[in-house]
Amino acid sequence: MGRFGNGKPYLVADDIFIGLTDESRRSVIEQALDRAAARHRLVRVSRPGTPNTIHFDYLFEGKRTHSVHIVTSAVSSAEGKSSTPRLAIIIDDIGSDKVAAEALLKMPYPLTLSVLPGQAHSTEIADETYRRGDQVMLHLPMEFQGNAAKAEPVELRVGMSADEVHRLLGEMLAQVPHVVGINNHEGSLATAQPRLMAELMQDLRRRNLFFIDSRTTAATVAYAAAEQAGVPAASRKVFLDDVETREAILRQLDLAARDAAAEGSAIAIGHPRPETIVALTEGLPGIGSRVRLVFVSTLVD
């Protein structure tokens, strides 16, 4: 059970990943899950899958309780463990473009949408993302260094007190429902400030939210602050679309898959740009044969 910024509770669904070396065992597993679900009055709803992955949800009174992902080629028979590297893709800056969000949600892959508060469709898109069984993050605006970007009207700023951080975060979570974690929007100045990051992480721990460091500066202390506060966390490895061409994004997607293969897992961040959507549509089917695409929540520790 989680809580929105206004204190209202909501149900947090569990992600269940099952790896099988023997395709014939899949029906046995599904039947066992369905029997257990029936005992608790859960209703099964199918979701789009990939050639080697089956996805479906269980709902209770219309609310998702479990997302099940059965992977038929991701288990090492020698070790009995998943041997396929995992890649999570976060799409930032969601909230102003419903058409782009819809195109991303139609993709049969577990993309994590990070929604900016204060946008025209922030709440609507977060609701729809959750309804479809995908994960919602809060893309938390933070103060940046220099004049390269435009400051957000409301953002986490250096010098804020713990009470101000708590109030601001609560207001943003009220605008973006169903959030399971956050990552920083900009923040090259804010994420380099130990005191501010410590105050933020204490609040995230109380709210049971994880943190992904977008690493907008090499001077960031955000991940270290999360670790110290006991907040589940991870860091971005690759930006997909700093260069906004299809060819460049495909190369970055390949780099993210190679990083995942080398390290066991990786996190890539992109944006809802037309070139990014085209590149993901073209590149993800091939990437899915090399790595297991997962929600980012599975990569935090």
C-alpha positions in Angstrom: 0.0 0.0 0.0 1.4 3.4 -1.0 0.1 7.0 -0.3 -0.3 10.0 -2.6 1.1 13.3 -1.5 -2.3 14.2 0.0 -2.1 11.1 2.2 -4.7 9.1 0.3 -3.8 5.4 0.1 -3.5 3.5 -3.1 -2.6 -0.1 -4.0 0.9 -0.8 -5.3 0.9 -3.7 -7.7 3.6 -6.4 -7.5 5.7 -7.3 -10.5 6.4 -11.0 -10.8 9.1 -12.2 -13.2 9.3 -16.0 -14.0 12.0 -17.4 -16.2 11.5 -20.8 -17.9 13.9 -23.0 -19.9 11.1 -25.4 -20.8 8.3 -23.8 -22.8 6.0 -26.7 -22.1 6.0 -25.7 -18.4 4.4 -22.4 -19.1 0.8 -23.6 -19.1 1.4 -25.4 -15.8 2.7 -22.2 -14.2 -0.2 -20.2 -15.6 -2.8 -22.6 -14.3 -1.2 -22.6 -10.9 -1.2 -18.8 -10.8 -4.9 -18.7 -12.0 -5.9 -21.1 -9.2 -4.2 -19.0 -6.6 -5.8 -15.9 -8.0 -9.2 -17.4 -8.1 -9.0 -18.1 -4.4 -8.5 -14.4 -3.8 -11.2 -13.3 -6.3 -8.6 -11.8 -8.7 -9.5 -11.4 -12.4 -6.9 -12.0 -15.0 -6.4 -9.5 -17.9 -4.0 -10.1 -20.8 -1.5 -7.6 -22.0 0.6 -7.4 -25.2 3.7 -9.6 -25.1 6.8 -10.2 -27.1 8.0 -13.4 -28.9 9.6 -14.8 -25.7 7.6 -13.0 -23.0 4.0 -13.3 -21.9 2.5 -10.5 -19.9 -0.8 -10.5 -17.9 -2.2 -8.7 -14.9 -4.5 -9.7 -12.0 -7.1 -7.2 -10.8 -9.1 -7.0 -7.6 -12.3 -4.9 -8.0 -10.8 -3.3 -11.1 -7.5 -2.4 -9.4 -4.3 -4.1 -10.5 -2.6 -6.2 -7.8 0.0 -8.1 -9.8 1.7 -7.9 -13.2 3.1 -11.2 -14.3 5.9 -11.5 -16.8 6.8 -15.1 -18.0 10.1 -15.1 -20.0 10.7 -18.4 -21.8 14.4 -17.9 -22.7 15.9 -16.1 -19.8 16.9 -18.9 -17.5 20.3 -20.6 -17.2 19.8 -24.3 -16.8 23.3 -24.5 -15.1 22.5 -22.0 -12.4 18.7 -22.0 -12.3 18.9 -18.2 -12.4 18.1 -15.5 -15.0 21.2 -15.2 -17.2 19.7 -12.4 -19.4 20.9 -8.9 -18.7 18.2 -6.4 -17.8 17.6 -3.0 -19.3 15.1 -0.4 -18.0 14.1 2.5 -20.2 12.7 5.7 -18.5 10.9 8.3 -20.7 11.2 11.7 -19.1 9.2 14.9 -19.5 5.8 13.2 -19.9 2.8 15.4 -19.3 2.3 17.9 -22.1 1.9 15.6 -25.1 -1.0 13.1 -25.0 -0.2 11.8 -28.5 3.4 11.0 -27.7 2.3 9.3 -24.4 -0.3 7.2 -26.2 2.4 6.0 -28.8 4.7 5.0 -25.9 1.9 3.2 -24.0 1.0 1.2 -27.1 4.5 -0.4 -27.3 4.4 -4.0 -25.9 7.4 -3.3 -23.6 7.6 -2.3 -19.9 8.6 1.3 -20.4 8.6 3.5 -17.3 7.0 7.0 -17.8 8.4 9.8 -15.7 5.7 12.6 -15.5 6.5 16.2 -15.0 4.0 17.9 -12.6 2.2 21.1 -13.6 1.7 20.1 -17.2 -1.6 20.2 -19.1 -2.1 16.4 -19.0 0.1 15.2 -16.1 -2.7 13.7 -14.0 -4.5 12.2 -17.0 -1.5 10.5 -18.5 -0.4 9.2 -15.1 -3.9 7.7 -14.6 -3.8 6.1 -18.0 -0.3 4.7 -17.6 -1.3 3.1 -14.3 -4.6 1.8 -15.8 -2.6 0.0 -18.6 -0.3 -1.6 -16.1 2.8 0.4 -16.7 4.8 2.3 -14.0 4.6 6.0 -13.2 7.5 8.0 -11.8 7.5 11.7 -10.7 10.0 13.7 -12.8 10.9 16.1 -10.0 12.1 19.5 -11.2 15.3 20.6 -9.4 17.4 23.7 -9.6 20.2 23.6 -12.3 23.5 25.4 -12.7 23.9 28.1 -15.4 21.6 29.4 -18.0 21.4 26.5 -20.5 17.8 25.7 -19.6 14.6 27.4 -18.5 13.8 27.1 -14.8 10.5 25.4 -13.9 8.0 27.6 -12.1 8.1 25.3 -9.1 11.2 23.3 -8.4 13.4 21.9 -5.6 15.9 24.6 -4.8 19.0 24.9 -2.8 18.4 26.4 0.7 14.9 24.9 1.1 14.1 23.7 4.6 12.9 20.1 5.3 9.4 21.4 5.7 9.5 23.2 2.3 10.8 20.0 0.7 8.0 18.0 2.2 5.3 20.4 1.2 6.7 20.8 -2.4 7.0 17.0 -2.9 3.5 16.4 -1.6 2.0 19.0 -3.9 3.7 17.4 -6.9 2.7 13.9 -5.9 -0.9 15.1 -5.7 -0.6 16.2 -9.4 1.0 12.9 -10.5 -0.9 9.9 -9.0 0.3 6.3 -8.8 4.0 7.2 -8.4 6.3 4.4 -7.3 9.6 6.4 -7.5 11.1 9.7 -8.7 14.0 10.9 -10.7 15.4 14.4 -11.1 14.5 16.8 -13.9 17.6 19.0 -14.5 19.1 19.5 -11.0 22.7 20.0 -11.8 22.9 22.4 -8.9 20.4 20.7 -6.5 21.7 17.2 -6.8 25.2 18.4 -5.9 24.0 19.7 -2.5 24.4 17.1 0.3 22.0 18.9 2.7 19.2 19.3 0.2 19.6 15.7 -1.0 19.6 14.4 2.5 16.3 16.2 3.2 14.7 14.9 0.0 15.8 11.3 0.7 14.4 11.3 4.3 11.0 12.3 2.8 11.2 9.6 0.1 11.9 7.0 2.7 8.9 8.0 4.7 6.8 7.9 1.5 8.2 4.5 0.5 9.5 5.8 -2.9 12.7 4.9 -4.7 15.1 7.3 -6.4 16.8 7.2 -9.8 19.7 9.6 -10.2 19.4 11.0 -13.7 23.1 12.2 -13.4 22.7 15.6 -14.9 26.1 16.5 -13.3 29.2 14.6 -12.5 29.1 16.3 -9.1 25.9 14.6 -8.0 25.6 13.3 -4.5 22.0 12.1 -4.9 22.7 8.4 -5.2 25.0 8.5 -2.2 22.4 10.4 -0.2 19.7 7.8 -1.1 22.0 5.0 0.0 22.8 6.7 3.3 19.0 7.3 4.0 18.1 3.7 3.2 16.2 4.7 0.0 16.2 2.1 -2.8 18.1 3.8 -5.6 19.9 3.4 -8.9 21.6 5.7 -11.5 21.1 6.4 -15.2 23.7 4.9 -17.4 22.8 6.2 -20.9 20.9 9.1 -22.3 19.3 8.0 -25.5 18.5 11.2 -27.3 21.0 13.9 -26.6 21.5 13.9 -30.4 17.9 13.9 -31.8 18.2 11.7 -34.8 16.9 8.2 -35.4 20.4 6.9 -36.2 22.0 8.4 -33.1 19.2 7.1 -30.8 19.5 3.6 -32.3 23.3 3.7 -31.5 22.6 4.8 -28.0 20.0 2.1 -27.6 22.6 -0.4 -28.7 25.1 1.1 -26.2 22.5 0.7 -23.4 22.1 -3.0 -24.3 25.9 -3.5 -24.4 26.2 -1.8 -21.0 23.5 -4.1 -19.6 25.3 -7.1 -21.0 28.6 -6.1 -19.5 27.2 -5.1 -16.1 24.1 -7.3 -15.7 21.7 -4.3 -15.9 21.5 -0.7 -17.0 19.1 2.2 -17.1 18.6 4.4 -20.1 16.7 7.7 -20.2 14.9 9.2 -23.3 12.3 11.7 -24.0 8.9 11.7 -25.8 10.3 13.1 -29.0 9.2 11.9 -32.5 12.7 10.6 -33.3 12.9 8.7 -30.0 9.5 7.1 -30.5 10.5 6.0 -34.1 13.9 4.7 -32.9 12.3 2.7 -30.0 9.6 1.3 -32.3 12.4 0.1 -34.7 15.0 -0.9 -32.2 13.3 -2.5 -29.3 12.3 -5.8 -31.0 16.0 -6.5 -31.7 17.1 -5.3 -28.3 14.5 -7.5 -26.7 16.3 -10.6 -28.0 19.6 -9.5 -26.3 18.4 -8.1 -23.0 15.3 -8.4 -20.8 13.4 -5.1 -20.8 12.1 -4.4 -17.3 10.4 -1.7 -15.2 13.0 0.4 -13.5 11.7 -0.5 -10.1 13.3 -4.0 -10.5 16.8 -2.4 -10.7 16.8 -0.4 -7.5 18.5 -1.7 -4.4 
